[in-house]
Amino acid sequence: MSNSTPQKEHVKLERGLSNRHLQLIAIGGAIGTGLFLGSGKIISLTGPSVLFIYAVIGCMMFFVMRALGEILLSNLNYKTFGDIAKDLIGPWAGFFVSWTYWFTWVTICVADIIAITVYVSTFNAAIPSWLPAVIAAAFLTILNLQPVKFFGEFEFWFALIKIVAILGLIVTGVVLLVSGFRNPDTGTSASLANLFNDGGLFPFGVGGFLLGFQLGIFSFIGVELIGTAAAETKDPHRNLPKAVNSIVLRVIIFYIGALTVIMAITPWRDLDPEASPFVTTLAYAGLGAAALAINFVVLTSAASSANSGFYSGTRMMHALAQDGHAPHKFALTDARGVPRRAVFFSCVFLFSATPILLAGESAIEAFTFVSSVASALILFVWSMILVSYLSYIRKFPERHASSTFKAPLPKIAPWIVLAFFAFIIFTMLQAQDTREPLLYTPIWFAILAIAWQLRKRALIREGQPITSAVELPGMGEDAEDLSTK
C-alpha cells in the first residue's frame, strides 16, 4: 500500500519534444524502408507510373493527417489514436485501434530488424544473421528506456541523414542530366526522355498501374507518427500544423523528385527490384563510393524506422494500461516520464526477429510477409481515424466551427479516402505476395473481439469503468496549453 501514491504520481508522459524534433520526426516518418528499398520492386511492376502512385497516396494521406490534426488540437487531452477512437466512436473502438496499432508497430519493428540483417550482409556476408538482429533489438530497448528527448534527438539526426542523402542524390542527378552523362557500359544517356522511351509513363497499362498501389502504401506507414509524438510535444498548437502541412512538400521532394531523377539517370528496366534503386543508380553512374554511403543510409533508415515504431508501440501500451485494457503496471512511468514496463514488455517481441530469421528460408521472404501484414493492419487504423473525424464533426460541431486548423472538405474527403482504402484492400487481394498476409488479418480481429468481451465483462464485474474518460478541452495538464492558444 505504501507504494500506491508514488505509482499514481508517475503515470504521465513528459512533453519533451521540441519543434525541430517534431518536424524531423514528421519527415523521417515518411522516409523509410519502403522508399529506400521497396520502391525498386514497385518500379519493376509499374514503370514510371510509380510517380503518380506516390502522388495519389500522398494526397490521400494529407487528408488523413489534416483530419487527425484538427481532432488532436480540438482537445489536447487526446494522447493516442485510441483516445480519439474511444471518445468519438466508443470504448470498443479504442480497444481495437490501440491494440492494432501496437501490434502493427511491433510487426514493423520486426520487419525493420530483419531488413537490418539484410543490409549488414551487404557489407560482410560472413556475419551471421542473428547477430545484427540481437544487437539492434538490444540497442532499441536501451534507447527507449531514456527520456523522450533522447528519442527526439536520435530521430532528428537520423532523419537528417536521410534528408541529406536524398537531396544529395537529387543534386547529383540534376548535374548528370545537365551534363548529358552517358554510361560507357550500356551506352544509355541520362535524360528525362528515359521516363517515356520504354513503353511510356504506363508501360503495363492501367492494370499494372492500379496493382502498384498495394505495394506503395507500405512506404507511407509512419506518417501518422506525428499524432503519437504530439502528446509529448511542446506547444502543439504551433508545431503540429507545421508538421502536417509539410506532407505535400515532402512527397513532392522525397518521393516524386528522387524517383524522377533515378529513372532519368537509369532506365527503369535496369533497376534491380531486389535492391535499393538509390544504390543501383549511383553504382550505374559509376559513383561506387556514393553507393556504399547510400547503403549505410539505408541501414540507418531501417534502424530509425524501428526506433520510431518501438517508441510508438510503447506509448500505445502505456495508454492501454491507463484504460484498463492492459496490465496496470504498464501505465506506470519513472520519474523521467518513461513507461519502463511497457518498454520491457514490447522488447520481447523485438527479439522474436531472431527465431523468425533462423526459421525462415530467406530474410527477404520474411520481410515481405511481415511488412504485408503491417500494411493491412495500418489501413484499419487510418480508416478509424477518418471514422472518428466524421463522428467528431457530427458530435462536436462547435469545436469544428471554432477550429483554427480545419481539415479541407470535411464532409467529403473522409469518404473519398475510405473508398480509396477499400480499393487498396482489393488490389492486395489480387497479388499473391500480399493476398496471403491479408487473409490472415481477420484472425487478429477475431482474437481482439474475444479479448474485448472478456476484458469488458471483467471490468464490469470488478465495478470498474470499461475505459478511462477523456477530459474535456481546457481540463487537466493541458489547460495551460489551451489557454495560450
Secondary structure, 3 states (H helix, E strand, C coil): CCCHHHHHHCCCCCCCECHHHHHHHHHHHCCCHHHHHHHHHHHHHHHHHHHHHHHHHHHHHHHHHHHHHHHHHHCCCCCCHHHHHHHHCCHHHHHHHHHHHHHHHHHHHHHHHHHHHHHHHHHCCCCCCHHHHHHHHHHHHHHHCCCHHHHHHHHHHHHHHHHHHHHHHHHHHHHHHHHCCECCCCCCECCHHHHCCCCCCCCCHHHHHHHCHHHHHHHHCCCCHHHHHHHHECCHHHHHHHHHHCHHHHHHHHHHHHHHHHHHHCCHHHCCCCCCHHHHHHHHCCCHHHHHHHHHHHHHHHHHHHHHHHHHHHHHHHHHHHCCCCCHHHHCCCCCCCCHHHHHHHHHHHCCHHHHHHHCCCHHHHHHHHHHHHHHHHHHHHHHHHHHHHHHHHHCHHHHHHCCCCCCCCCCHHHHHHHHHHHHHHHHHHCHHHHHHHHHHHHHHHHHHHHHHHHHHHHHHCCCCCCCCCCCCCCHHHHHHHHCC
